[in-house]
Amino acid sequence: SGCVRGNTTRANVKRKATSAPAGKKPTAKQQKLVPLKEEKKERAGGWLQEKLKQRRTEKKEMKFNKKRLRFVSDTEKIKQGSEGVLYWMSRDHRVQGEHTPSSKTIRHLVCLNSFLVLLKLQDVIDMPISGSSLLNVRLKAQNFPHFFLSSPFFTSQPVDWDKTLVSLQVDRTVGEPEWATPGTKGGIAMLESFIDVRLKLFDTKRNDPNADALSHLSPWIRFGHLSAQRVALQVQHSGKKAGQSVSSFIEELVVRRELTDNFCFYNKKYDSASEWAQKTLEVHAEDNRPYLYTRQQLEEAKTHDKLWNAAQYQMVSEGKMHGFLRMYWAKKILEWTSSPKEALSIALYLNDRYELDGQDPNGFVGCMWSICGIHDQGWRERAVFGKIRYMNYKGCTRKFDVAQFERKYCPKKL
Ligand SMILES: Cc1cc2nc3c(=O)[nH]c(=O)nc-3n(C[C@H](O)[C@H](O)[C@H](O)COP(=O)(O)OP(=O)(O)OC[C@H]3O[C@@H](n4cnc5c(N)ncnc54)[C@H](O)[C@@H]3O)c2cc1C
């Protein structure tokens, strides 16, 4: 591309958000793209944090639908001398603000009138999914009023995070992004700025990588710092003026996300392409590939395609690639590597190494959708892709100002 320097895997460089979804220590107002005068008057920054704090301290009786309780263990009595219960948390498997939609293994320890009960809050969309059941999930989500119930607040014990962080044996060669403050507070600030500023753009601008219209909440949802249910409730409650954007957002947050969870959990062949896709990819296995790149070249954003390089750079430098570009990015890996198997392996490697929201069912299904056509249909046949849906550079130029994005994310310091 002529504008890539250095090695994207090089490390310990703080990953900065040039698009700045939020500042270093983001307050809701710092995260604003375009401050709204009337909203400024209406509520000061931090209103959501305040609201939740207030609700936590209120001694109001919480309405609770007991149908959503299910014992997950035969052991209803806790052994004398037991000191704790292991709480295995991943993504929406969490205590705060959650009815654990789609969590199948979690046990909650809840203290009810001084009796200890091991229970699981009943699943929301608990269904085996095979093939393209997007419609089923959508219908079930719409018809499942339990999902939109307020959820319990719990208080937690302080944790020495510095000590915990030092003790972790993790890959520290990927820099830490500055725009995202980890933890629930950071997530709530981001949610607040989404409701105040970006939500109204979501319906019309979510596919424009130059517009700051997405929620940016995936990292907090991924790590269980924010509950998807809490986000859905809050957006429905506070985003009434945002019109169609609310339902478009719920479609992503609830329907698409639940589809990936249920697909990966229930489908024994979740890592295989559908028969039609396998066939078509096999037929085109020997097709001539005009460009072939190694994993390293891709990782270092050294392709001929400035848009692809920019997307890769956005992911490496900020830890979050725009959602629209993720599709283009993965499809080009299919086009520029020697086999679909290699393409999937590289896409998952890069996604899970650099995306803050990586290593989760959304990413797995996203890569499988792009490369192996899951939850999709066959399209017009063409070289390399066969009937897998194709995307190209020209198509992107029709959707958004590609040159603007390339200028902004032309890799500079890597
Ligand atoms: C190749 C590829 C890789 C992807 N990798 C990941 C990944 O590693 N982790 C991840 O969370 N998402 C992934 N996605 C899905 C989607 O791109 C991201 O969830 C989204 O861009 C996150 O940004 P956001 O929170 O600002 O999104 P918003 O558009 O504001 O959406 C809000 C939430 O809805 C959910 N969501 C949105 N789009 C999807 C989708 N297509 N499928 C399932 N859930 C969705 C997420 O929980 C997201 O946080 C991937 C998609 C593709 C095509």
The ligand as an ORCA input file, in Angstrom:
! r2SCAN-3c Opt
* xyz 0 1
  C     -15.772    -11.146     10.594
  C     -16.537    -10.659     11.805
  C     -15.959    -10.749     13.056
  C     -16.659    -10.317     14.182
  N     -16.067    -10.452     15.405
  C     -16.762    -10.139     16.520
  C     -16.202    -10.391     17.797
  O     -15.089    -10.912     17.930
  N     -16.938    -10.039     18.884
  C     -18.171     -9.454     18.784
  O     -18.794     -9.138     19.806
  N     -18.727     -9.240     17.584
  C     -18.068     -9.556     16.454
  N     -18.647     -9.345     15.232
  C     -20.010     -8.796     15.160
  C     -20.095     -7.248     15.098
  O     -19.308     -6.772     14.046
  C     -19.666     -6.607     16.437
  O     -20.460     -7.157     17.480
  C     -19.859     -5.103     16.464
  O     -19.154     -4.490     15.409
  C     -19.371     -4.585     17.824
  O     -19.392     -3.197     17.887
  P     -20.534     -2.414     18.676
  O     -20.710     -2.945     20.048
  O     -20.190     -0.958     18.552
  O     -21.785     -2.805     17.802
  P     -23.277     -2.296     17.722
  O     -23.605     -2.249     16.276
  O     -23.504     -1.094     18.532
  O     -24.104     -3.545     18.312
  C     -24.440     -3.691     19.679
  C     -24.187     -5.111     20.106
  O     -24.969     -6.022     19.325
  C     -24.233     -7.225     19.133
  N     -23.979     -7.411     17.689
  C     -23.832     -6.445     16.743
  N     -23.621     -6.999     15.530
  C     -23.646     -8.326     15.725
  C     -23.495     -9.452     14.851
  N     -23.283     -9.310     13.532
  N     -23.555    -10.691     15.377
  C     -23.798    -10.873     16.697
  N     -23.944     -9.848     17.578
  C     -23.879     -8.606     17.093
  C     -22.924     -7.082     19.892
  O     -23.095     -7.640     21.172
  C     -22.750     -5.577     19.945
  O     -21.944     -5.149     21.017
  C     -17.968     -9.768     14.068
  C     -18.542     -9.684     12.789
  C     -17.849    -10.122     11.678
  C     -18.503    -10.030     10.313
*
